[in-house]
Amino acid sequence: MKKNTKKILAILAVVAVIAGVLAACANGGSTDETTTAAPTEAAKETLVMATNAEFPPYEFHEGESIVGIDAEIAQAIADKLGMELKIEDVAFDSIIPGVQAGKYDMGMAGMTVTDERLKSVNFSDSYAKGVQVVIVKEDSDIKSIDDVNGKKIGVQTSTTGDIYASGDYGEENITKFDNGAVAVQALLSGKVDCVIIDNEPAKSYVKANEGLKILETAYVEEDYAICFNKDDTELQEKVNGALKELIADGTVKGIVDKYIPAE
Ligand code: GLN
């Protein structure tokens, strides 16, 4: 090979190497571009709410979805915060432990604020009132709350109805059920003499089943609120801020009125 030819080949080789390096850089550049472009399409942050969807009209199943007052208020809160709401349907007594363990961001289940629960979780402002009432069969000899003493009482495990009735009438008279629907079935079949439960679900159950009524004398009045992990005061404040606005602009009232028509 002539000296000149060798030189030309060497130059070509160098050019080829440079071209290769440039191509690699260009590729690298475009890869970077796609990774930086992705976050603009990023999924919204999720807001995981735990509930027990056997508590109409606050939360219940309608086909595949969980609907009700709590589900709609939670959706309005998530929309305001630009978050994606995810509802987990769990046993009522798993809600607070799950929130404490960080499994769920918040619990919303017609949940009453109590001093005992405040030791485990924080609560939002209250968004609704509840009343513990007594459901009996229409022909029951339980005519008022004073006649409940010594009777067989059905409750939903770990609810305030359970806690108050166990304290007032003795554990031995209390039968605990997973949810209101099964407690009411036990009343219909005569396994218990009455069911102590929140007034709105009570109305739903009485409407859905023949031969039941609610005693006029109420048992205990209470406030419903959303619970949070004690360490997550940031989320608690954000949700509470959104809830305040939704109460002030009438959204919460609109949702409540939709599910609880005025009598
Ligand atoms: N308000 C009652 C409580 O907090 C019942 C709630 C429920 O059963 N979902 O204990």
py3Dmol code that shows the C-alpha trace and the ligand (Angstrom):
import py3Dmol

protein = """\
ATOM      1  CA  MET A   1       0.000   0.000   0.000  1.00  0.00           C
ATOM      2  CA  LYS A   2       1.212   3.485  -0.790  1.00  0.00           C
ATOM      3  CA  LYS A   3       1.979   5.798   2.132  1.00  0.00           C
ATOM      4  CA  ASN A   4      -0.773   8.216   0.982  1.00  0.00           C
ATOM      5  CA  THR A   5      -3.433   5.522   0.831  1.00  0.00           C
ATOM      6  CA  LYS A   6      -2.533   4.430   4.370  1.00  0.00           C
ATOM      7  CA  LYS A   7      -2.924   8.030   5.568  1.00  0.00           C
ATOM      8  CA  ILE A   8      -6.342   8.359   3.915  1.00  0.00           C
ATOM      9  CA  LEU A   9      -7.531   5.093   5.487  1.00  0.00           C
ATOM     10  CA  ALA A  10      -6.355   6.269   8.911  1.00  0.00           C
ATOM     11  CA  ILE A  11      -8.220   9.561   8.502  1.00  0.00           C
ATOM     12  CA  LEU A  12     -11.372   7.698   7.379  1.00  0.00           C
ATOM     13  CA  ALA A  13     -11.128   5.459  10.439  1.00  0.00           C
ATOM     14  CA  VAL A  14     -10.907   8.482  12.735  1.00  0.00           C
ATOM     15  CA  VAL A  15     -13.857  10.109  10.957  1.00  0.00           C
ATOM     16  CA  ALA A  16     -15.865   6.897  11.352  1.00  0.00           C
ATOM     17  CA  VAL A  17     -15.139   6.776  15.079  1.00  0.00           C
ATOM     18  CA  ILE A  18     -16.139  10.441  15.503  1.00  0.00           C
ATOM     19  CA  ALA A  19     -19.340   9.858  13.512  1.00  0.00           C
ATOM     20  CA  GLY A  20     -20.150   6.902  15.740  1.00  0.00           C
ATOM     21  CA  VAL A  21     -19.595   8.925  18.893  1.00  0.00           C
ATOM     22  CA  LEU A  22     -21.765  11.771  17.556  1.00  0.00           C
ATOM     23  CA  ALA A  23     -24.551   9.331  16.653  1.00  0.00           C
ATOM     24  CA  ALA A  24     -24.423   7.826  20.140  1.00  0.00           C
ATOM     25  CA  CYS A  25     -24.634  11.320  21.667  1.00  0.00           C
ATOM     26  CA  ALA A  26     -27.592  12.236  19.498  1.00  0.00           C
ATOM     27  CA  ASN A  27     -29.362   9.034  20.592  1.00  0.00           C
ATOM     28  CA  GLY A  28     -28.548   9.687  24.202  1.00  0.00           C
ATOM     29  CA  GLY A  29     -29.991  13.155  23.800  1.00  0.00           C
ATOM     30  CA  SER A  30     -33.260  11.930  22.391  1.00  0.00           C
ATOM     31  CA  THR A  31     -33.606   9.282  25.143  1.00  0.00           C
ATOM     32  CA  ASP A  32     -33.204  12.022  27.721  1.00  0.00           C
ATOM     33  CA  GLU A  33     -35.867  14.025  26.013  1.00  0.00           C
ATOM     34  CA  THR A  34     -38.458  11.237  26.236  1.00  0.00           C
ATOM     35  CA  THR A  35     -37.769  10.623  29.928  1.00  0.00           C
ATOM     36  CA  THR A  36     -38.100  14.312  30.784  1.00  0.00           C
ATOM     37  CA  ALA A  37     -41.275  14.619  28.696  1.00  0.00           C
ATOM     38  CA  ALA A  38     -43.073  11.798  30.548  1.00  0.00           C
ATOM     39  CA  PRO A  39     -43.758  13.506  33.937  1.00  0.00           C
ATOM     40  CA  THR A  40     -45.967  16.167  32.312  1.00  0.00           C
ATOM     41  CA  GLU A  41     -48.403  13.281  31.687  1.00  0.00           C
ATOM     42  CA  ALA A  42     -47.809  11.897  35.208  1.00  0.00           C
ATOM     43  CA  ALA A  43     -50.646  10.088  36.977  1.00  0.00           C
ATOM     44  CA  LYS A  44     -52.341  12.041  39.745  1.00  0.00           C
ATOM     45  CA  GLU A  45     -51.365  11.290  43.316  1.00  0.00           C
ATOM     46  CA  THR A  46     -53.827   8.807  44.799  1.00  0.00           C
ATOM     47  CA  LEU A  47     -55.912   9.395  47.897  1.00  0.00           C
ATOM     48  CA  VAL A  48     -56.740   6.011  49.395  1.00  0.00           C
ATOM     49  CA  MET A  49     -59.904   6.038  51.491  1.00  0.00           C
ATOM     50  CA  ALA A  50     -60.907   3.070  53.635  1.00  0.00           C
ATOM     51  CA  THR A  51     -64.580   2.504  54.264  1.00  0.00           C
ATOM     52  CA  ASN A  52     -67.080  -0.246  55.064  1.00  0.00           C
ATOM     53  CA  ALA A  53     -69.580  -0.140  52.218  1.00  0.00           C
ATOM     54  CA  GLU A  54     -72.519  -1.648  54.137  1.00  0.00           C
ATOM     55  CA  PHE A  55     -73.704   1.612  55.625  1.00  0.00           C
ATOM     56  CA  PRO A  56     -76.378   3.215  53.446  1.00  0.00           C
ATOM     57  CA  PRO A  57     -76.784   6.053  52.573  1.00  0.00           C
ATOM     58  CA  TYR A  58     -73.187   6.959  53.542  1.00  0.00           C
ATOM     59  CA  GLU A  59     -71.536   4.104  51.634  1.00  0.00           C
ATOM     60  CA  PHE A  60     -73.019   1.143  49.825  1.00  0.00           C
ATOM     61  CA  HIS A  61     -72.583  -0.920  46.681  1.00  0.00           C
ATOM     62  CA  GLU A  62     -74.382   0.016  43.504  1.00  0.00           C
ATOM     63  CA  GLY A  63     -73.359  -2.562  40.914  1.00  0.00           C
ATOM     64  CA  GLU A  64     -69.569  -2.518  40.737  1.00  0.00           C
ATOM     65  CA  SER A  65     -69.155   0.858  42.392  1.00  0.00           C
ATOM     66  CA  ILE A  66     -69.248   2.168  45.938  1.00  0.00           C
ATOM     67  CA  VAL A  67     -71.557   5.166  46.173  1.00  0.00           C
ATOM     68  CA  GLY A  68     -73.128   7.275  48.921  1.00  0.00           C
ATOM     69  CA  ILE A  69     -72.638  10.497  50.850  1.00  0.00           C
ATOM     70  CA  ASP A  70     -69.080   9.702  52.008  1.00  0.00           C
ATOM     71  CA  ALA A  71     -68.000   8.429  48.580  1.00  0.00           C
ATOM     72  CA  GLU A  72     -69.259  11.621  46.899  1.00  0.00           C
ATOM     73  CA  ILE A  73     -67.816  14.011  49.476  1.00  0.00           C
ATOM     74  CA  ALA A  74     -64.466  12.184  49.228  1.00  0.00           C
ATOM     75  CA  GLN A  75     -64.589  12.480  45.422  1.00  0.00           C
ATOM     76  CA  ALA A  76     -65.268  16.226  45.682  1.00  0.00           C
ATOM     77  CA  ILE A  77     -62.314  16.574  48.086  1.00  0.00           C
ATOM     78  CA  ALA A  78     -60.014  14.589  45.762  1.00  0.00           C
ATOM     79  CA  ASP A  79     -61.109  16.726  42.778  1.00  0.00           C
ATOM     80  CA  LYS A  80     -60.331  19.909  44.704  1.00  0.00           C
ATOM     81  CA  LEU A  81     -56.879  18.596  45.651  1.00  0.00           C
ATOM     82  CA  GLY A  82     -56.163  17.294  42.124  1.00  0.00           C
ATOM     83  CA  MET A  83     -55.875  13.748  43.468  1.00  0.00           C
ATOM     84  CA  GLU A  84     -57.231  10.408  42.279  1.00  0.00           C
ATOM     85  CA  LEU A  85     -59.640   8.830  44.779  1.00  0.00           C
ATOM     86  CA  LYS A  86     -59.346   5.103  45.452  1.00  0.00           C
ATOM     87  CA  ILE A  87     -61.892   3.497  47.804  1.00  0.00           C
ATOM     88  CA  GLU A  88     -61.015   0.323  49.718  1.00  0.00           C
ATOM     89  CA  ASP A  89     -63.942  -1.631  51.194  1.00  0.00           C
ATOM     90  CA  VAL A  90     -62.826  -3.243  54.476  1.00  0.00           C
ATOM     91  CA  ALA A  91     -64.342  -4.336  57.811  1.00  0.00           C
ATOM     92  CA  PHE A  92     -65.275  -1.326  59.973  1.00  0.00           C
ATOM     93  CA  ASP A  93     -62.860  -2.376  62.722  1.00  0.00           C
ATOM     94  CA  SER A  94     -59.951  -2.571  60.220  1.00  0.00           C
ATOM     95  CA  ILE A  95     -60.252   1.073  59.205  1.00  0.00           C
ATOM     96  CA  ILE A  96     -58.486   2.746  62.150  1.00  0.00           C
ATOM     97  CA  PRO A  97     -55.695   0.110  62.438  1.00  0.00           C
ATOM     98  CA  GLY A  98     -55.141   0.391  58.641  1.00  0.00           C
ATOM     99  CA  VAL A  99     -54.927   4.186  58.791  1.00  0.00           C
ATOM    100  CA  GLN A 100     -52.508   3.907  61.735  1.00  0.00           C
ATOM    101  CA  ALA A 101     -50.347   1.462  59.765  1.00  0.00           C
ATOM    102  CA  GLY A 102     -50.267   3.779  56.734  1.00  0.00           C
ATOM    103  CA  LYS A 103     -52.194   1.302  54.548  1.00  0.00           C
ATOM    104  CA  TYR A 104     -54.893   3.912  53.854  1.00  0.00           C
ATOM    105  CA  ASP A 105     -54.524   7.698  53.697  1.00  0.00           C
ATOM    106  CA  MET A 106     -57.824   8.290  55.450  1.00  0.00           C
ATOM    107  CA  GLY A 107     -60.902   6.569  56.829  1.00  0.00           C
ATOM    108  CA  MET A 108     -64.383   7.775  55.976  1.00  0.00           C
ATOM    109  CA  ALA A 109     -67.261   5.563  57.057  1.00  0.00           C
ATOM    110  CA  GLY A 110     -69.921   7.535  58.892  1.00  0.00           C
ATOM    111  CA  MET A 111     -67.284   7.394  61.605  1.00  0.00           C
ATOM    112  CA  THR A 112     -68.076   9.025  64.922  1.00  0.00           C
ATOM    113  CA  VAL A 113     -65.466  11.159  66.652  1.00  0.00           C
ATOM    114  CA  THR A 114     -64.820   9.706  70.120  1.00  0.00           C
ATOM    115  CA  ASP A 115     -62.185  10.498  72.770  1.00  0.00           C
ATOM    116  CA  GLU A 116     -60.990   6.899  72.590  1.00  0.00           C
ATOM    117  CA  ARG A 117     -60.480   7.034  68.793  1.00  0.00           C
ATOM    118  CA  LEU A 118     -58.716  10.406  69.117  1.00  0.00           C
ATOM    119  CA  LYS A 119     -55.957   8.561  70.982  1.00  0.00           C
ATOM    120  CA  SER A 120     -55.260   6.544  67.786  1.00  0.00           C
ATOM    121  CA  VAL A 121     -56.098   8.883  64.886  1.00  0.00           C
ATOM    122  CA  ASN A 122     -56.751  12.543  64.069  1.00  0.00           C
ATOM    123  CA  PHE A 123     -60.122  13.705  62.743  1.00  0.00           C
ATOM    124  CA  SER A 124     -61.219  16.344  60.241  1.00  0.00           C
ATOM    125  CA  ASP A 125     -63.957  18.824  61.081  1.00  0.00           C
ATOM    126  CA  SER A 126     -67.319  17.107  61.352  1.00  0.00           C
ATOM    127  CA  TYR A 127     -69.395  17.011  58.142  1.00  0.00           C
ATOM    128  CA  ALA A 128     -72.562  15.243  59.427  1.00  0.00           C
ATOM    129  CA  LYS A 129     -74.449  14.286  62.570  1.00  0.00           C
ATOM    130  CA  GLY A 130     -75.452  10.771  63.534  1.00  0.00           C
ATOM    131  CA  VAL A 131     -77.858   9.438  66.129  1.00  0.00           C
ATOM    132  CA  GLN A 132     -77.784   5.946  67.593  1.00  0.00           C
ATOM    133  CA  VAL A 133     -81.313   4.521  67.420  1.00  0.00           C
ATOM    134  CA  VAL A 134     -83.000   1.236  68.269  1.00  0.00           C
ATOM    135  CA  ILE A 135     -84.659  -0.946  65.601  1.00  0.00           C
ATOM    136  CA  VAL A 136     -87.290  -3.427  66.815  1.00  0.00           C
ATOM    137  CA  LYS A 137     -89.967  -5.611  65.247  1.00  0.00           C
ATOM    138  CA  GLU A 138     -93.271  -3.762  64.852  1.00  0.00           C
ATOM    139  CA  ASP A 139     -94.984  -5.936  67.484  1.00  0.00           C
ATOM    140  CA  SER A 140     -92.040  -5.795  69.936  1.00  0.00           C
ATOM    141  CA  ASP A 141     -92.610  -5.341  73.677  1.00  0.00           C
ATOM    142  CA  ILE A 142     -89.666  -2.906  73.615  1.00  0.00           C
ATOM    143  CA  LYS A 143     -91.605   0.368  73.476  1.00  0.00           C
ATOM    144  CA  SER A 144     -88.842   2.810  74.467  1.00  0.00           C
ATOM    145  CA  ILE A 145     -85.134   2.874  75.242  1.00  0.00           C
ATOM    146  CA  ASP A 146     -85.968   2.053  78.918  1.00  0.00           C
ATOM    147  CA  ASP A 147     -87.193  -1.423  77.858  1.00  0.00           C
ATOM    148  CA  VAL A 148     -83.882  -2.389  76.202  1.00  0.00           C
ATOM    149  CA  ASN A 149     -82.280  -3.371  79.525  1.00  0.00           C
ATOM    150  CA  GLY A 150     -81.995  -7.167  79.765  1.00  0.00           C
ATOM    151  CA  LYS A 151     -82.927  -7.753  76.110  1.00  0.00           C
ATOM    152  CA  LYS A 152     -80.760  -9.350  73.442  1.00  0.00           C
ATOM    153  CA  ILE A 153     -79.135  -6.465  71.551  1.00  0.00           C
ATOM    154  CA  GLY A 154     -77.539  -6.721  68.098  1.00  0.00           C
ATOM    155  CA  VAL A 155     -74.791  -4.260  67.110  1.00  0.00           C
ATOM    156  CA  GLN A 156     -72.080  -3.842  64.471  1.00  0.00           C
ATOM    157  CA  THR A 157     -68.676  -4.814  65.885  1.00  0.00           C
ATOM    158  CA  SER A 158     -66.542  -1.929  67.193  1.00  0.00           C
ATOM    159  CA  THR A 159     -69.044   0.780  66.295  1.00  0.00           C
ATOM    160  CA  THR A 160     -70.186   3.345  68.825  1.00  0.00           C
ATOM    161  CA  GLY A 161     -73.485   1.427  69.078  1.00  0.00           C
ATOM    162  CA  ASP A 162     -71.442  -1.586  70.231  1.00  0.00           C
ATOM    163  CA  ILE A 163     -69.256   0.448  72.598  1.00  0.00           C
ATOM    164  CA  TYR A 164     -72.120   2.341  74.288  1.00  0.00           C
ATOM    165  CA  ALA A 165     -74.515  -0.608  74.494  1.00  0.00           C
ATOM    166  CA  SER A 166     -71.802  -2.942  75.853  1.00  0.00           C
ATOM    167  CA  GLY A 167     -71.085  -0.366  78.545  1.00  0.00           C
ATOM    168  CA  ASP A 168     -74.714   0.397  79.406  1.00  0.00           C
ATOM    169  CA  TYR A 169     -76.365  -3.034  79.122  1.00  0.00           C
ATOM    170  CA  GLY A 170     -73.478  -5.502  79.672  1.00  0.00           C
ATOM    171  CA  GLU A 171     -71.412  -7.502  77.154  1.00  0.00           C
ATOM    172  CA  GLU A 172     -73.442 -10.646  77.928  1.00  0.00           C
ATOM    173  CA  ASN A 173     -76.528  -9.067  76.321  1.00  0.00           C
ATOM    174  CA  ILE A 174     -74.726  -7.948  73.167  1.00  0.00           C
ATOM    175  CA  THR A 175     -74.348  -9.910  69.931  1.00  0.00           C
ATOM    176  CA  LYS A 176     -71.811  -8.382  67.537  1.00  0.00           C
ATOM    177  CA  PHE A 177     -72.240  -8.593  63.762  1.00  0.00           C
ATOM    178  CA  ASP A 178     -69.929  -7.680  60.881  1.00  0.00           C
ATOM    179  CA  ASN A 179     -72.324  -5.053  59.558  1.00  0.00           C
ATOM    180  CA  GLY A 180     -75.813  -3.621  59.926  1.00  0.00           C
ATOM    181  CA  ALA A 181     -77.366  -5.804  57.247  1.00  0.00           C
ATOM    182  CA  VAL A 182     -76.557  -9.049  59.081  1.00  0.00           C
ATOM    183  CA  ALA A 183     -77.604  -7.564  62.421  1.00  0.00           C
ATOM    184  CA  VAL A 184     -81.004  -6.729  60.925  1.00  0.00           C
ATOM    185  CA  GLN A 185     -81.318 -10.265  59.503  1.00  0.00           C
ATOM    186  CA  ALA A 186     -80.707 -11.595  63.035  1.00  0.00           C
ATOM    187  CA  LEU A 187     -83.494  -9.326  64.330  1.00  0.00           C
ATOM    188  CA  LEU A 188     -85.873 -10.577  61.634  1.00  0.00           C
ATOM    189  CA  SER A 189     -85.116 -14.206  62.478  1.00  0.00           C
ATOM    190  CA  GLY A 190     -85.510 -13.574  66.222  1.00  0.00           C
ATOM    191  CA  LYS A 191     -81.871 -14.160  67.249  1.00  0.00           C
ATOM    192  CA  VAL A 192     -81.814 -10.691  68.839  1.00  0.00           C
ATOM    193  CA  ASP A 193     -84.643  -8.482  70.201  1.00  0.00           C
ATOM    194  CA  CYS A 194     -83.356  -5.168  68.840  1.00  0.00           C
ATOM    195  CA  VAL A 195     -80.508  -3.606  66.873  1.00  0.00           C
ATOM    196  CA  ILE A 196     -78.694  -0.442  67.961  1.00  0.00           C
ATOM    197  CA  ILE A 197     -77.298   1.391  64.942  1.00  0.00           C
ATOM    198  CA  ASP A 198     -76.961   4.848  63.342  1.00  0.00           C
ATOM    199  CA  ASN A 199     -80.247   6.466  62.308  1.00  0.00           C
ATOM    200  CA  GLU A 200     -79.749   6.785  58.545  1.00  0.00           C
ATOM    201  CA  PRO A 201     -78.717   3.167  57.922  1.00  0.00           C
ATOM    202  CA  ALA A 202     -81.538   2.212  60.317  1.00  0.00           C
ATOM    203  CA  LYS A 203     -84.044   4.017  58.088  1.00  0.00           C
ATOM    204  CA  SER A 204     -82.671   2.229  55.003  1.00  0.00           C
ATOM    205  CA  TYR A 205     -82.934  -1.187  56.660  1.00  0.00           C
ATOM    206  CA  VAL A 206     -86.458  -0.545  57.963  1.00  0.00           C
ATOM    207  CA  LYS A 207     -87.528   0.599  54.504  1.00  0.00           C
ATOM    208  CA  ALA A 208     -85.998  -2.469  52.859  1.00  0.00           C
ATOM    209  CA  ASN A 209     -87.549  -5.013  55.277  1.00  0.00           C
ATOM    210  CA  GLU A 210     -91.179  -5.586  56.274  1.00  0.00           C
ATOM    211  CA  GLY A 211     -92.245  -5.534  59.915  1.00  0.00           C
ATOM    212  CA  LEU A 212     -89.559  -3.335  61.481  1.00  0.00           C
ATOM    213  CA  LYS A 213     -89.669   0.101  63.135  1.00  0.00           C
ATOM    214  CA  ILE A 214     -87.344   2.569  64.833  1.00  0.00           C
ATOM    215  CA  LEU A 215     -88.049   3.621  68.423  1.00  0.00           C
ATOM    216  CA  GLU A 216     -88.826   7.300  68.718  1.00  0.00           C
ATOM    217  CA  THR A 217     -86.519   7.851  71.677  1.00  0.00           C
ATOM    218  CA  ALA A 218     -82.970   8.128  70.316  1.00  0.00           C
ATOM    219  CA  TYR A 219     -80.029   6.633  72.181  1.00  0.00           C
ATOM    220  CA  VAL A 220     -76.896   8.801  71.633  1.00  0.00           C
ATOM    221  CA  GLU A 221     -76.098  11.760  69.318  1.00  0.00           C
ATOM    222  CA  GLU A 222     -72.721  12.052  67.609  1.00  0.00           C
ATOM    223  CA  ASP A 223     -70.523  13.767  64.982  1.00  0.00           C
ATOM    224  CA  TYR A 224     -69.138  12.089  61.852  1.00  0.00           C
ATOM    225  CA  ALA A 225     -65.652  13.013  60.580  1.00  0.00           C
ATOM    226  CA  ILE A 226     -62.766  11.707  58.449  1.00  0.00           C
ATOM    227  CA  CYS A 227     -59.845  10.083  60.278  1.00  0.00           C
ATOM    228  CA  PHE A 228     -56.127  10.352  59.467  1.00  0.00           C
ATOM    229  CA  ASN A 229     -52.813   8.930  60.604  1.00  0.00           C
ATOM    230  CA  LYS A 230     -51.506  11.040  63.507  1.00  0.00           C
ATOM    231  CA  ASP A 231     -48.223  11.629  61.614  1.00  0.00           C
ATOM    232  CA  ASP A 232     -49.929  12.873  58.444  1.00  0.00           C
ATOM    233  CA  THR A 233     -51.071  16.302  59.592  1.00  0.00           C
ATOM    234  CA  GLU A 234     -50.176  17.673  56.141  1.00  0.00           C
ATOM    235  CA  LEU A 235     -52.886  15.574  54.450  1.00  0.00           C
ATOM    236  CA  GLN A 236     -55.285  16.215  57.337  1.00  0.00           C
ATOM    237  CA  GLU A 237     -54.905  19.987  56.827  1.00  0.00           C
ATOM    238  CA  LYS A 238     -55.263  19.767  53.032  1.00  0.00           C
ATOM    239  CA  VAL A 239     -58.394  17.601  53.235  1.00  0.00           C
ATOM    240  CA  ASN A 240     -59.853  19.730  56.012  1.00  0.00           C
ATOM    241  CA  GLY A 241     -59.281  22.882  53.934  1.00  0.00           C
ATOM    242  CA  ALA A 242     -61.084  21.325  50.965  1.00  0.00           C
ATOM    243  CA  LEU A 243     -63.895  20.049  53.210  1.00  0.00           C
ATOM    244  CA  LYS A 244     -64.376  23.535  54.736  1.00  0.00           C
ATOM    245  CA  GLU A 245     -64.785  25.022  51.238  1.00  0.00           C
ATOM    246  CA  LEU A 246     -67.188  22.269  50.202  1.00  0.00           C
ATOM    247  CA  ILE A 247     -69.282  22.867  53.326  1.00  0.00           C
ATOM    248  CA  ALA A 248     -69.212  26.674  52.791  1.00  0.00           C
ATOM    249  CA  ASP A 249     -70.246  26.532  49.111  1.00  0.00           C
ATOM    250  CA  GLY A 250     -73.116  24.123  49.775  1.00  0.00           C
ATOM    251  CA  THR A 251     -71.608  21.092  47.982  1.00  0.00           C
ATOM    252  CA  VAL A 252     -71.758  18.902  51.102  1.00  0.00           C
ATOM    253  CA  LYS A 253     -75.373  19.877  51.785  1.00  0.00           C
ATOM    254  CA  GLY A 254     -76.268  19.144  48.156  1.00  0.00           C
ATOM    255  CA  ILE A 255     -74.771  15.648  48.434  1.00  0.00           C
ATOM    256  CA  VAL A 256     -76.495  14.955  51.769  1.00  0.00           C
ATOM    257  CA  ASP A 257     -79.872  16.181  50.445  1.00  0.00           C
ATOM    258  CA  LYS A 258     -79.529  13.954  47.379  1.00  0.00           C
ATOM    259  CA  TYR A 259     -79.232  10.840  49.551  1.00  0.00           C
ATOM    260  CA  ILE A 260     -81.411  11.937  52.497  1.00  0.00           C
ATOM    261  CA  PRO A 261     -84.488  13.626  51.073  1.00  0.00           C
ATOM    262  CA  ALA A 262     -86.277  15.931  53.537  1.00  0.00           C
ATOM    263  CA  GLU A 263     -89.224  14.185  55.193  1.00  0.00           C
TER     264      GLU A 263
END
"""
ligand_1 = """\
10
LIG
N -71.043 5.906 63.583
C -70.716 4.599 64.037
C -69.279 4.574 64.500
O -68.503 5.406 64.136
C -70.956 3.525 62.997
C -70.160 3.681 61.751
C -70.289 2.516 60.770
O -70.822 1.478 61.099
N -69.829 2.676 59.573
O -68.896 3.717 65.230
"""
view = py3Dmol.view(width=600, height=400)
view.addModel(protein, "pdb")
view.setStyle({"model": 0}, {"cartoon": {"style": "trace"}})
view.addModel(ligand_1, "xyz")
view.setStyle({"model": 1}, {"stick": {}})
view.zoomTo()
view.show()
